[in-house]
Amino acid sequence: MQNVSYYFEKVVMASKINMNDNAGYLPICFYIERKACLVVGGGKVAFRKITILKKFGAVITCLSPIFVKPLERLHATAKIKCVKRGYPQTLSLKKYALVIAATNDPVVNKRVASDAKRDNVLFNVVDKSAAGSVIMPAILKHKGMLISVSTGGRSPSQAKKTRDILKGVI
C-alpha cells in the first residue's frame, strides 16, 4: 500500500485548483453540539446540510415554504423543527450559531447572507461559497479522527473525491 503523500500528490496534480487560492480561510473545528442553527431552504441540498449538522449535535430549525419528504420525516420525529413559510424581507438571526442559505433562489440567499452579516452570525451560502463567512468542507470521521477537505468553495466535487481517496487510505 502506498503512503498518504502519494495519494495527496495524485489528487493535487489531477486538480486544476491552485492550492494558494484558499488564502483567508482558516480551517477550524467549531463546537456546535446543542447550538441553534438555521437552515433556510427545504430541498435536497438543505437536507444534506441538515444531515451533517445533526451528526454533530446541532439543534436545527429549517425555514421553507415546502419541504422534501426526508425533512418532513425528521420534523415528524422531532429531530428538527420545520417552519413552513418563506424567508421574510428581514429576520433577526442573532440567536443562531450558524445559518445556512440553501434555497434555489439567489435573491433569498442574498437576503439571508445580508441578515447574517448584519447580526454578526457565521453563515454559509451553498450555491455561492465566497458569499458566506464559512465554507462547509468535505468531512471524514474515522477512528476518532475528524478530517476536513476544502477547495475554498471552488470545487466541492474535488474536495469530495479527495476525502474519498483519504478514506480508502486510512
N, CA, C and O atoms as a DFTB+ gen file, in Angstrom:
680 C
 N C O
     1  1       0.840      -1.185       0.000
     2  2       0.000       0.000       0.000
     3  2       0.885       1.248       0.000
     4  3       1.850       1.344       0.758
     5  1       0.537       2.190      -0.857
     6  2       1.328       3.411      -0.951
     7  2       0.921       4.393       0.139
     8  3      -0.193       4.337       0.661
     9  1       1.833       5.287       0.471
    10  2       1.561       6.190       1.592
    11  2       0.601       7.318       1.208
    12  3       0.289       7.529       0.036
    13  1       0.147       8.030       2.234
    14  2      -0.844       9.089       2.054
    15  2      -0.300      10.199       1.159
    16  3      -1.045      10.752       0.350
    17  1       0.995      10.540       1.289
    18  2       1.535      11.634       0.482
    19  2       1.449      11.315      -1.007
    20  3       1.267      12.218      -1.823
    21  1       1.580      10.035      -1.370
    22  2       1.420       9.645      -2.776
    23  2       0.007       9.981      -3.257
    24  3      -0.171      10.552      -4.333
    25  1      -0.983       9.625      -2.460
    26  2      -2.370       9.891      -2.846
    27  2      -2.667      11.384      -2.879
    28  3      -3.373      11.860      -3.767
    29  1      -2.127      12.124      -1.907
    30  2      -2.339      13.560      -1.875
    31  2      -1.749      14.208      -3.127
    32  3      -2.399      15.034      -3.768
    33  1      -0.508      13.828      -3.475
    34  2       0.124      14.379      -4.681
    35  2      -0.691      14.025      -5.922
    36  3      -0.839      14.846      -6.827
    37  1      -1.212      12.817      -5.962
    38  2      -2.039      12.382      -7.093
    39  2      -3.272      13.274      -7.238
    40  3      -3.623      13.680      -8.346
    41  1      -3.921      13.575      -6.125
    42  2      -5.121      14.412      -6.151
    43  2      -4.769      15.838      -6.557
    44  3      -5.435      16.425      -7.410
    45  1      -3.719      16.398      -5.946
    46  2      -3.332      17.774      -6.247
    47  2      -2.902      17.913      -7.696
    48  3      -3.256      18.887      -8.359
    49  1      -2.145      16.952      -8.189
    50  2      -1.676      17.014      -9.577
    51  2      -2.839      16.929     -10.559
    52  3      -2.817      17.576     -11.606
    53  1      -3.848      16.139     -10.228
    54  2      -5.001      15.977     -11.119
    55  2      -5.930      17.180     -11.061
    56  3      -6.754      17.381     -11.953
    57  1      -5.797      17.961     -10.026
    58  2      -6.698      19.093      -9.814
    59  2      -6.215      20.323     -10.561
    60  3      -5.014      20.537     -10.722
    61  1      -7.147      21.114     -11.005
    62  2      -6.832      22.391     -11.648
    63  2      -6.842      23.519     -10.621
    64  3      -6.714      24.690     -10.980
    65  1      -6.993      23.172      -9.360
    66  2      -7.141      24.157      -8.306
    67  2      -5.777      24.611      -7.808
    68  3      -4.913      23.786      -7.514
    69  1      -5.585      25.915      -7.715
    70  2      -4.375      26.479      -7.145
    71  2      -4.493      26.375      -5.626
    72  3      -5.412      26.946      -5.038
    73  1      -3.587      25.665      -4.993
    74  2      -3.681      25.436      -3.552
    75  2      -3.516      26.729      -2.751
    76  3      -3.818      26.750      -1.558
    77  1      -3.041      27.809      -3.385
    78  2      -2.920      29.088      -2.701
    79  2      -4.220      29.887      -2.737
    80  3      -4.304      30.954      -2.129
    81  1      -5.231      29.387      -3.441
    82  2      -6.494      30.100      -3.574
    83  2      -7.318      30.108      -2.287
    84  3      -8.332      30.804      -2.225
    85  1      -6.926      29.372      -1.277
    86  2      -7.686      29.330      -0.028
    87  2      -7.245      30.409       0.951
    88  3      -7.625      30.378       2.121
    89  1      -6.447      31.360       0.484
    90  2      -5.961      32.429       1.360
    91  2      -7.146      33.107       2.033
    92  3      -8.146      33.419       1.386
    93  1      -7.026      33.327       3.318
    94  2      -8.082      33.984       4.071
    95  2      -8.969      33.024       4.836
    96  3      -9.628      33.430       5.793
    97  1      -9.004      31.764       4.441
    98  2      -9.828      30.771       5.137
    99  2      -8.979      30.018       6.153
   100  3      -7.992      29.373       5.799
   101  1      -9.371      30.108       7.407
   102  2      -8.688      29.409       8.482
   103  2      -9.461      28.142       8.794
   104  3     -10.625      28.220       9.188
   105  1      -8.847      26.972       8.629
   106  2      -9.553      25.741       8.997
   107  2      -9.645      25.639      10.522
   108  3      -8.633      25.688      11.222
   109  1     -10.869      25.496      11.021
   110  2     -11.091      25.369      12.456
   111  2     -12.124      24.274      12.702
   112  3     -12.860      23.884      11.796
   113  1     -12.165      23.792      13.918
   114  2     -13.238      22.897      14.332
   115  2     -14.167      23.726      15.205
   116  3     -13.726      24.369      16.158
   117  1     -15.431      23.709      14.883
   118  2     -16.432      24.552      15.524
   119  2     -17.342      23.665      16.358
   120  3     -18.033      22.802      15.816
   121  1     -17.349      23.868      17.672
   122  2     -18.192      23.069      18.563
   123  2     -19.641      23.522      18.396
   124  3     -19.992      24.644      18.761
   125  1     -20.465      22.657      17.851
   126  2     -21.827      23.037      17.503
   127  2     -22.886      22.235      18.259
   128  3     -24.081      22.485      18.105
   129  1     -22.455      21.281      19.065
   130  2     -23.411      20.462      19.808
   131  2     -24.305      21.341      20.685
   132  3     -23.822      22.200      21.424
   133  1     -25.621      21.110      20.588
   134  2     -26.652      21.830      21.324
   135  2     -26.741      23.318      20.978
   136  3     -27.345      24.093      21.719
   137  1     -26.148      23.709      19.868
   138  2     -26.228      25.107      19.434
   139  2     -27.325      25.235      18.375
   140  3     -27.525      24.341      17.551
   141  1     -28.026      26.361      18.418
   142  2     -29.111      26.620      17.470
   143  2     -28.552      26.977      16.093
   144  3     -27.684      27.840      15.959
   145  1     -29.064      26.300      15.089
   146  2     -28.671      26.551      13.700
   147  2     -29.929      26.711      12.861
   148  3     -30.939      26.049      13.100
   149  1     -29.857      27.588      11.885
   150  2     -30.970      27.802      10.972
   151  2     -30.541      27.404       9.575
   152  3     -29.493      27.832       9.089
   153  1     -31.359      26.580       8.930
   154  2     -31.154      26.248       7.524
   155  2     -32.358      26.801       6.776
   156  3     -33.498      26.426       7.050
   157  1     -32.095      27.691       5.832
   158  2     -33.156      28.281       5.028
   159  2     -33.191      27.523       3.703
   160  3     -32.232      27.545       2.932
   161  1     -34.313      26.855       3.455
   162  2     -34.471      26.018       2.268
   163  2     -34.985      24.659       2.701
   164  3     -34.665      24.178       3.788
   165  1     -35.784      24.046       1.845
   166  2     -36.396      22.775       2.211
   167  2     -36.173      21.672       1.202
   168  3     -36.927      20.699       1.169
   169  1     -35.149      21.808       0.381
   170  2     -34.885      20.820      -0.667
   171  2     -33.792      19.827      -0.312
   172  3     -33.399      19.684       0.846
   173  1     -33.313      19.143      -1.350
   174  2     -32.302      18.097      -1.164
   175  2     -30.991      18.635      -0.597
   176  3     -30.368      17.993       0.248
   177  1     -30.575      19.809      -1.058
   178  2     -29.318      20.392      -0.561
   179  2     -29.466      20.745       0.924
   180  3     -28.568      20.478       1.723
   181  1     -30.597      21.341       1.283
   182  2     -30.850      21.649       2.695
   183  2     -30.825      20.365       3.524
   184  3     -30.261      20.339       4.618
   185  1     -31.434      19.307       3.005
   186  2     -31.437      18.031       3.719
   187  2     -30.015      17.513       3.947
   188  3     -29.697      17.033       5.035
   189  1     -29.151      17.610       2.914
   190  2     -27.756      17.167       3.070
   191  2     -27.039      17.970       4.150
   192  3     -26.321      17.403       4.973
   193  1     -27.229      19.271       4.151
   194  2     -26.576      20.120       5.159
   195  2     -27.104      19.799       6.558
   196  3     -26.335      19.739       7.517
   197  1     -28.401      19.598       6.670
   198  2     -29.011      19.261       7.960
   199  2     -28.494      17.923       8.461
   200  3     -28.242      17.764       9.655
   201  1     -28.335      16.967       7.570
   202  2     -27.795      15.652       7.949
   203  2     -26.413      15.800       8.572
   204  3     -26.107      15.150       9.571
   205  1     -25.585      16.646       7.989
   206  2     -24.241      16.886       8.534
   207  2     -24.343      17.554       9.906
   208  3     -23.699      17.122      10.862
   209  1     -25.143      18.593       9.994
   210  2     -25.284      19.299      11.276
   211  2     -25.794      18.378      12.381
   212  3     -25.336      18.465      13.520
   213  1     -26.737      17.497      12.052
   214  2     -27.282      16.556      13.042
   215  2     -26.196      15.617      13.568
   216  3     -26.191      15.273      14.750
   217  1     -25.281      15.206      12.698
   218  2     -24.202      14.307      13.120
   219  2     -23.327      14.938      14.198
   220  3     -22.670      14.235      14.966
   221  1     -23.325      16.267      14.248
   222  2     -22.510      16.973      15.231
   223  2     -23.339      17.550      16.374
   224  3     -22.827      18.322      17.184
   225  1     -24.622      17.178      16.442
   226  2     -25.457      17.514      17.579
   227  2     -26.109      18.881      17.573
   228  3     -26.570      19.347      18.614
   229  1     -26.158      19.536      16.417
   230  2     -26.778      20.858      16.335
   231  2     -28.291      20.764      16.558
   232  3     -28.913      19.738      16.282
   233  1     -28.857      21.848      17.058
   234  2     -30.309      21.980      17.217
   235  2     -30.783      22.806      16.015
   236  3     -30.445      23.982      15.889
   237  1     -31.558      22.183      15.149
   238  2     -31.820      22.773      13.840
   239  2     -33.260      23.227      13.661
   240  3     -34.218      22.525      13.986
   241  1     -33.361      24.450      13.121
   242  2     -34.627      24.968      12.625
   243  2     -34.472      25.095      11.118
   244  3     -33.482      25.636      10.625
   245  1     -35.455      24.592      10.397
   246  2     -35.446      24.665       8.933
   247  2     -36.622      25.537       8.504
   248  3     -37.763      25.288       8.893
   249  1     -36.341      26.543       7.712
   250  2     -37.354      27.501       7.283
   251  2     -37.536      27.415       5.766
   252  3     -36.597      27.645       5.003
   253  1     -38.758      27.082       5.341
   254  2     -39.033      26.957       3.910
   255  2     -40.540      26.852       3.696
   256  3     -41.252      26.352       4.567
   257  1     -41.035      27.316       2.547
   258  2     -42.459      27.142       2.266
   259  2     -42.816      25.694       1.918
   260  3     -43.970      25.288       2.054
   261  1     -41.819      24.915       1.468
   262  2     -42.041      23.497       1.151
   263  2     -40.830      22.688       1.624
   264  3     -39.717      23.204       1.727
   265  1     -41.080      21.397       1.908
   266  2     -40.018      20.520       2.400
   267  2     -40.039      19.201       1.639
   268  3     -41.106      18.676       1.317
   269  1     -38.844      18.666       1.351
   270  2     -38.771      17.324       0.777
   271  2     -39.169      16.328       1.862
   272  3     -39.083      16.623       3.054
   273  1     -39.603      15.155       1.436
   274  2     -40.101      14.131       2.377
   275  2     -39.121      13.809       3.506
   276  3     -39.549      13.701       4.655
   277  1     -37.818      13.649       3.227
   278  2     -36.906      13.326       4.342
   279  2     -36.898      14.401       5.442
   280  3     -36.757      14.076       6.620
   281  1     -37.047      15.671       5.063
   282  2     -37.116      16.733       6.067
   283  2     -38.420      16.657       6.847
   284  3     -38.433      16.880       8.057
   285  1     -39.508      16.346       6.168
   286  2     -40.794      16.175       6.856
   287  2     -40.712      15.044       7.873
   288  3     -41.273      15.146       8.964
   289  1     -40.005      13.953       7.516
   290  2     -39.847      12.833       8.453
   291  2     -39.015      13.235       9.671
   292  3     -39.344      12.862      10.797
   293  1     -37.937      13.996       9.450
   294  2     -37.133      14.469      10.587
   295  2     -37.966      15.349      11.510
   296  3     -37.846      15.271      12.733
   297  1     -38.801      16.178      10.920
   298  2     -39.681      17.045      11.708
   299  2     -40.714      16.212      12.484
   300  3     -40.976      16.468      13.659
   301  1     -41.285      15.229      11.817
   302  2     -42.318      14.386      12.447
   303  2     -41.766      13.613      13.640
   304  3     -42.498      13.311      14.582
   305  1     -40.486      13.296      13.597
   306  2     -39.868      12.557      14.705
   307  2     -39.159      13.491      15.685
   308  3     -38.388      13.043      16.534
   309  1     -39.425      14.788      15.561
   310  2     -38.893      15.824      16.462
   311  2     -37.366      15.924      16.435
   312  3     -36.750      16.353      17.412
   313  1     -36.765      15.531      15.325
   314  2     -35.310      15.643      15.209
   315  2     -34.890      17.036      14.739
   316  3     -33.766      17.468      14.997
   317  1     -35.791      17.736      14.050
   318  2     -35.574      19.129      13.667
   319  2     -36.913      19.861      13.771
   320  3     -37.976      19.242      13.828
   321  1     -36.835      21.171      13.793
   322  2     -38.045      21.989      13.779
   323  2     -38.189      22.562      12.372
   324  3     -37.266      23.202      11.869
   325  1     -39.329      22.341      11.737
   326  2     -39.603      22.896      10.416
   327  2     -40.636      24.009      10.553
   328  3     -41.698      23.825      11.146
   329  1     -40.303      25.154       9.997
   330  2     -41.213      26.292       9.971
   331  2     -41.609      26.502       8.517
   332  3     -40.783      26.847       7.673
   333  1     -42.899      26.284       8.242
   334  2     -43.387      26.303       6.864
   335  2     -43.801      27.712       6.454
   336  3     -44.963      28.100       6.575
   337  1     -42.828      28.457       5.971
   338  2     -43.060      29.802       5.431
   339  2     -41.805      30.241       4.686
   340  3     -40.720      29.692       4.880
   341  1     -41.977      31.233       3.841
   342  2     -40.832      31.771       3.125
   343  2     -39.989      32.653       4.028
   344  3     -40.412      33.035       5.119
   345  1     -38.798      32.967       3.563
   346  2     -37.910      33.849       4.319
   347  2     -38.459      35.268       4.218
   348  3     -38.737      35.744       3.117
   349  1     -38.621      35.952       5.356
   350  2     -39.189      37.304       5.327
   351  2     -38.202      38.322       4.737
   352  3     -37.042      37.995       4.486
   353  1     -38.665      39.534       4.522
   354  2     -37.804      40.594       3.979
   355  2     -36.563      40.786       4.838
   356  3     -35.484      41.059       4.313
   357  1     -36.704      40.647       6.139
   358  2     -35.575      40.727       7.056
   359  2     -35.904      39.879       8.284
   360  3     -37.068      39.721       8.651
   361  1     -34.870      39.342       8.907
   362  2     -35.076      38.472      10.058
   363  2     -33.870      38.591      10.979
   364  3     -32.731      38.585      10.511
   365  1     -34.107      38.697      12.277
   366  2     -33.006      38.700      13.233
   367  2     -32.473      37.275      13.360
   368  3     -33.230      36.340      13.616
   369  1     -31.184      37.124      13.181
   370  2     -30.553      35.801      13.233
   371  2     -29.627      35.673      14.440
   372  3     -28.847      34.724      14.526
   373  1     -29.708      36.615      15.362
   374  2     -28.774      36.682      16.496
   375  2     -28.786      35.444      17.384
   376  3     -27.788      35.150      18.042
   377  1     -29.902      34.713      17.414
   378  2     -29.969      33.554      18.316
   379  2     -29.316      32.299      17.732
   380  3     -29.249      31.267      18.400
   381  1     -28.836      32.383      16.490
   382  2     -28.256      31.203      15.837
   383  2     -26.728      31.256      15.843
   384  3     -26.129      32.316      15.660
   385  1     -26.117      30.106      16.056
   386  2     -24.660      29.998      15.990
   387  2     -24.191      29.908      14.537
   388  3     -23.087      30.339      14.203
   389  1     -25.038      29.347      13.687
   390  2     -24.705      29.169      12.268
   391  2     -25.986      29.223      11.463
   392  3     -27.014      28.680      11.866
   393  1     -25.912      29.887      10.316
   394  2     -27.039      29.971       9.394
   395  2     -26.567      29.481       8.034
   396  3     -25.489      29.849       7.567
   397  1     -27.389      28.646       7.406
   398  2     -27.070      28.148       6.067
   399  2     -28.183      28.549       5.117
   400  3     -29.351      28.227       5.339
   401  1     -27.814      29.255       4.055
   402  2     -28.755      29.626       2.997
   403  2     -28.682      28.537       1.932
   404  3     -27.690      28.427       1.212
   405  1     -29.737      27.737       1.838
   406  2     -29.733      26.577       0.942
   407  2     -30.990      26.558       0.068
   408  3     -31.589      25.504      -0.146
   409  1     -31.379      27.726      -0.431
   410  2     -32.539      27.768      -1.312
   411  2     -32.074      27.747      -2.760
   412  3     -30.883      27.878      -3.042
   413  1     -33.023      27.580      -3.674
   414  2     -32.682      27.664      -5.097
   415  2     -32.967      29.067      -5.637
   416  3     -33.036      29.271      -6.849
   417  1     -33.131      30.021      -4.737
   418  2     -33.425      31.402      -5.106
   419  2     -32.270      32.306      -4.665
   420  3     -32.120      32.565      -3.471
   421  1     -31.450      32.792      -5.608
   422  2     -30.301      33.623      -5.244
   423  2     -30.683      34.909      -4.497
   424  3     -29.900      35.411      -3.691
   425  1     -31.880      35.443      -4.761
   426  2     -32.330      36.660      -4.072
   427  2     -32.559      36.365      -2.587
   428  3     -32.170      37.155      -1.726
   429  1     -33.186      35.232      -2.294
   430  2     -33.413      34.842      -0.894
   431  2     -32.072      34.550      -0.219
   432  3     -31.836      35.001       0.902
   433  1     -31.206      33.813      -0.880
   434  2     -29.892      33.509      -0.304
   435  2     -29.130      34.791       0.021
   436  3     -28.452      34.871       1.044
   437  1     -29.243      35.793      -0.850
   438  2     -28.565      37.075      -0.627
   439  2     -29.149      37.794       0.594
   440  3     -28.407      38.407       1.361
   441  1     -30.472      37.722       0.779
   442  2     -31.106      38.340       1.955
   443  2     -30.655      37.644       3.235
   444  3     -30.375      38.294       4.242
   445  1     -30.588      36.317       3.185
   446  2     -30.117      35.560       4.354
   447  2     -28.691      35.990       4.692
   448  3     -28.373      36.248       5.853
   449  1     -27.839      36.067       3.677
   450  2     -26.444      36.475       3.882
   451  2     -26.370      37.885       4.465
   452  3     -25.578      38.143       5.371
   453  1     -27.174      38.775       3.958
   454  2     -27.190      40.156       4.439
   455  2     -27.611      40.227       5.916
   456  3     -27.003      40.947       6.708
   457  1     -28.654      39.475       6.270
   458  2     -29.114      39.461       7.663
   459  2     -28.057      38.853       8.587
   460  3     -27.846      39.341       9.697
   461  1     -27.400      37.798       8.133
   462  2     -26.369      37.151       8.949
   463  2     -25.175      38.089       9.156
   464  3     -24.630      38.174      10.256
   465  1     -24.775      38.789       8.095
   466  2     -23.675      39.756       8.225
   467  2     -24.054      40.847       9.222
   468  3     -23.271      41.187      10.109
   469  1     -25.248      41.387       9.073
   470  2     -25.721      42.454       9.963
   471  2     -25.694      42.000      11.422
   472  3     -25.309      42.762      12.309
   473  1     -26.106      40.748      11.663
   474  2     -26.195      40.224      13.035
   475  2     -24.908      39.562      13.517
   476  3     -24.856      39.022      14.622
   477  1     -23.861      39.606      12.676
   478  2     -22.558      39.038      13.027
   479  2     -22.652      37.550      13.374
   480  3     -22.102      37.095      14.377
   481  1     -23.361      36.807      12.522
   482  2     -23.558      35.367      12.696
   483  2     -22.801      34.637      11.584
   484  3     -22.817      35.066      10.431
   485  1     -22.146      33.545      11.931
   486  2     -21.479      32.739      10.905
   487  2     -22.519      32.199       9.931
   488  3     -23.597      31.767      10.338
   489  1     -22.186      32.228       8.633
   490  2     -23.157      31.762       7.640
   491  2     -22.470      31.163       6.425
   492  3     -21.329      31.484       6.092
   493  1     -23.221      30.277       5.777
   494  2     -22.777      29.604       4.558
   495  2     -23.862      29.778       3.510
   496  3     -25.050      29.630       3.798
   497  1     -23.442      30.092       2.290
   498  2     -24.363      30.172       1.158
   499  2     -23.978      29.035       0.223
   500  3     -22.898      29.055      -0.367
   501  1     -24.858      28.041       0.085
   502  2     -24.472      26.803      -0.583
   503  2     -24.120      26.958      -2.057
   504  3     -23.236      26.254      -2.547
   505  1     -24.776      27.845      -2.766
   506  2     -24.508      27.957      -4.197
   507  2     -23.473      29.032      -4.527
   508  3     -23.142      29.240      -5.694
   509  1     -22.969      29.708      -3.509
   510  2     -22.014      30.790      -3.722
   511  2     -21.128      30.901      -2.488
   512  3     -21.272      31.824      -1.686
   513  1     -20.216      29.953      -2.347
   514  2     -19.404      29.850      -1.127
   515  2     -18.728      31.147      -0.737
   516  3     -18.664      31.475       0.448
   517  1     -18.221      31.897      -1.710
   518  2     -17.491      33.125      -1.408
   519  2     -18.390      34.177      -0.761
   520  3     -17.885      35.114      -0.142
   521  1     -19.700      34.041      -0.890
   522  2     -20.630      34.995      -0.287
   523  2     -20.814      34.748       1.210
   524  3     -21.361      35.597       1.913
   525  1     -20.367      33.604       1.697
   526  2     -20.544      33.261       3.105
   527  2     -19.310      33.559       3.930
   528  3     -18.232      33.813       3.394
   529  1     -19.484      33.525       5.243
   530  2     -18.341      33.720       6.142
   531  2     -17.663      32.398       6.478
   532  3     -16.553      32.391       7.010
   533  1     -18.325      31.266       6.170
   534  2     -17.734      29.943       6.365
   535  2     -18.005      29.075       5.143
   536  3     -18.967      29.282       4.404
   537  1     -17.134      28.107       4.959
   538  2     -17.281      27.118       3.889
   539  2     -17.467      25.769       4.557
   540  3     -16.788      25.454       5.534
   541  1     -18.379      24.979       4.033
   542  2     -18.594      23.632       4.566
   543  2     -17.672      22.672       3.793
   544  3     -17.866      22.466       2.595
   545  1     -16.684      22.091       4.463
   546  2     -15.762      21.194       3.776
   547  2     -16.353      19.795       3.600
   548  3     -17.397      19.469       4.166
   549  1     -15.673      18.989       2.814
   550  2     -15.978      17.556       2.768
   551  2     -15.405      16.978       4.063
   552  3     -14.261      17.266       4.414
   553  1     -16.184      16.173       4.767
   554  2     -15.808      15.711       6.101
   555  2     -15.641      14.200       6.132
   556  3     -16.423      13.455       5.542
   557  1     -14.599      13.768       6.838
   558  2     -14.360      12.349       7.065
   559  2     -14.162      12.142       8.565
   560  3     -13.242      12.702       9.162
   561  1     -15.030      11.334       9.165
   562  2     -14.885      10.937      10.572
   563  2     -14.473       9.473      10.551
   564  3     -15.173       8.625       9.998
   565  1     -13.324       9.187      11.163
   566  2     -12.812       7.822      11.111
   567  2     -11.936       7.557      12.323
   568  3     -10.943       8.252      12.541
   569  1     -12.297       6.561      13.108
   570  2     -11.499       6.110      14.243
   571  2     -10.984       7.256      15.102
   572  3      -9.786       7.347      15.374
   573  1     -11.882       8.122      15.525
   574  2     -11.509       9.212      16.407
   575  2     -10.885      10.411      15.716
   576  3     -10.542      11.395      16.372
   577  1     -10.736      10.341      14.404
   578  2     -10.186      11.475      13.665
   579  2     -11.305      12.208      12.950
   580  3     -12.302      11.617      12.535
   581  1     -11.112      13.503      12.818
   582  2     -12.021      14.342      12.051
   583  2     -11.166      15.052      11.013
   584  3     -10.317      15.875      11.354
   585  1     -11.392      14.732       9.753
   586  2     -10.600      15.290       8.666
   587  2     -11.528      16.084       7.760
   588  3     -12.577      15.594       7.341
   589  1     -11.131      17.308       7.465
   590  2     -11.926      18.101       6.536
   591  2     -11.069      18.464       5.330
   592  3      -9.866      18.697       5.442
   593  1     -11.725      18.505       4.178
   594  2     -11.048      18.828       2.931
   595  2     -11.827      19.950       2.266
   596  3     -13.037      19.849       2.066
   597  1     -11.123      21.016       1.928
   598  2     -11.770      22.158       1.301
   599  2     -10.957      22.658       0.124
   600  3      -9.727      22.598       0.125
   601  1     -11.652      23.145      -0.865
   602  2     -11.024      23.802      -2.012
   603  2     -11.382      25.288      -1.992
   604  3     -11.291      25.966      -3.015
   605  1     -11.779      25.777      -0.852
   606  2     -12.174      27.166      -0.750
   607  2     -13.488      27.446      -1.464
   608  3     -13.770      28.584      -1.839
   609  1     -14.279      26.411      -1.648
   610  2     -15.570      26.563      -2.305
   611  2     -15.501      26.505      -3.819
   612  3     -16.534      26.597      -4.481
   613  1     -14.312      26.355      -4.385
   614  2     -14.163      26.378      -5.832
   615  2     -14.568      25.076      -6.516
   616  3     -15.044      25.079      -7.651
   617  1     -14.371      23.962      -5.808
   618  2     -14.707      22.672      -6.407
   619  2     -15.108      21.669      -5.327
   620  3     -14.296      20.837      -4.921
   621  1     -16.361      21.743      -4.860
   622  2     -16.808      20.779      -3.850
   623  2     -16.642      19.331      -4.309
   624  3     -16.364      18.454      -3.491
   625  1     -16.806      19.071      -5.600
   626  2     -16.655      17.691      -6.088
   627  2     -15.215      17.215      -5.934
   628  3     -14.986      16.045      -5.626
   629  1     -14.240      18.101      -6.144
   630  2     -12.831      17.728      -5.959
   631  2     -12.546      17.471      -4.485
   632  3     -11.793      16.556      -4.153
   633  1     -13.133      18.259      -3.603
   634  2     -12.951      18.048      -2.163
   635  2     -13.504      16.679      -1.766
   636  3     -12.888      15.959      -0.980
   637  1     -14.667      16.326      -2.310
   638  2     -15.270      15.024      -2.004
   639  2     -14.423      13.880      -2.548
   640  3     -14.261      12.859      -1.879
   641  1     -13.882      14.039      -3.747
   642  2     -13.005      12.998      -4.312
   643  2     -11.777      12.807      -3.430
   644  3     -11.374      11.677      -3.153
   645  1     -11.192      13.905      -2.994
   646  2     -10.011      13.838      -2.133
   647  2     -10.353      13.151      -0.815
   648  3      -9.600      12.304      -0.335
   649  1     -11.503      13.524      -0.226
   650  2     -11.955      12.880       1.008
   651  2     -12.096      11.376       0.804
   652  3     -11.670      10.588       1.648
   653  1     -12.695      10.980      -0.318
   654  2     -12.911       9.559      -0.580
   655  2     -11.600       8.811      -0.777
   656  3     -11.480       7.652      -0.378
   657  1     -10.614       9.469      -1.391
   658  2      -9.291       8.850      -1.523
   659  2      -8.678       8.651      -0.159
   660  3      -8.134       7.586       0.133
   661  1      -8.762       9.683       0.694
   662  2      -8.211       9.571       2.055
   663  2      -8.902       8.460       2.834
   664  3      -8.267       7.722       3.587
   665  1     -10.202       8.354       2.643
   666  2     -10.988       7.314       3.328
   667  2     -10.455       5.924       2.972
   668  3     -10.408       5.032       3.819
   669  1     -10.061       5.754       1.729
   670  2      -9.539       4.458       1.296
   671  2      -8.123       4.183       1.773
   672  3      -7.666       3.040       1.752
   673  1      -7.427       5.229       2.203
   674  2      -6.037       5.075       2.621
   675  2      -5.889       4.857       4.115
   676  3      -5.027       4.095       4.553
   677  1      -6.737       5.532       4.910
   678  2      -6.536       5.439       6.372
   679  2      -7.325       4.309       6.996
   680  3      -7.260       4.106       8.208
